[in-house]
Amino acid sequence: MSKALSAQLVKIEKQVAALLERILDASLPSVIAAYENRIQTLEAEKLLIRDRMTETTRPAQDFDKTVRTALGFLASPWNLWRSERLEDKRAVLKLAFARRLQYQRGEGFRTADLSLPFKLLDQFSGDDFEMARPKRFELLTPRFVVLSYPLP
């Protein structure tokens, strides 16, 4: 949208420059007045386009609402997938997977390539966590000391 508006702006500026050169060549006051009126309308169009360009650069929603929506999707993509709308299901596929799902006849779907947010979430949900030994991250205290000799 912004590229199209800036292209229109450039086009209008070229038209204004061409009209200004025509004014310099014109000798009749009525022709000069017509060129000046056309330049005025083009300048008004330029202002409108610049206003539209500033409106399009503003976000449609505030940051908090956008983040809340994104985190709601990441928390449970199933809520959007349950929707009856085909567009919602396509959105889930585009947001959850980095590439299209590949299907091989006779074997089924291949391993999916998850999008970055889901890859990061997968690292947190893995089952490969282990407890650290107390002596590794703090000094030993009497309750953590393992006695190597038999008790009397």
Number of C-alpha atoms within 10 A of each C-alpha: 10 15 9 10 16 15 12 15 20 13 12 17 16 12 15 20 12 13 18 16 12 14 18 9 10 13 10 9 10 10 13 18 12 13 19 16 12 15 20 13 12 17 16 12 15 20 13 12 17 16 11 14 17 10 12 13 10 9 9 9 8 9 10 9 10 13 11 11 12 11 12 13 16 15 11 10 17 12 12 17 17 10 11 9 10 9 12 15 17 13 13 16 18 15 18 20 17 14 13 11 14 12 12 8 7 6 7 9 11 10 9 14 15 19 15 13 12 16 13 11 12 11 10 11 9 8 7 7 8 6 5 8 9 12 11 8 8 8 9 12 9 8 6 11 10 8 8 6 6 5 5 3
